[in-house]
Amino acid sequence: MNFGKALEEVKKGKGMRLPAWKEDVIIRAQYPDEHSKMTAPYLYVESRFGRVPWKETMIELFSEDWQVVE
């Protein structure tokens, strides 16, 4: 699946990942609320090391093998 289709699922609360990544690496969306310091939605990467903002690469954006996960 391409990035755009996977992103639409992430907006609905799911996660996305590429098959070459370790199993625990997942991209998710964060929607700030009135208690958040951030004011706009953003994507973050979740892994065994914690959660950090995701900085995509062109290779990732143009990949056609995104997987959607719960």
FENFEN-V645203 format. One record per residue. PSI is psi in whole degrees, -180 to 180 (999 if undefined). Layout:
# FENFEN-V645203
psi:PSI
psi:PSI
This chain:
# FENFEN-V645203
psi:146
psi:170
psi:-43
psi:-44
psi:-41
psi:-40
psi:-38
psi:-36
psi:-36
psi:-38
psi:-23
psi:2
psi:0
psi:180
psi:169
psi:154
psi:163
psi:144
psi:-24
psi:-16
psi:159
psi:152
psi:-32
psi:1
psi:117
psi:140
psi:132
psi:165
psi:144
psi:129
psi:107
psi:151
psi:-170
psi:-15
psi:-3
psi:150
psi:-29
psi:150
psi:-5
psi:153
psi:153
psi:163
psi:143
psi:158
psi:133
psi:132
psi:-175
psi:-15
psi:-5
psi:-155
psi:133
psi:154
psi:143
psi:129
psi:106
psi:160
psi:163
psi:-37
psi:-44
psi:-46
psi:-35
psi:0
psi:146
psi:11
psi:33
psi:144
psi:141
psi:134
psi:163
psi:999
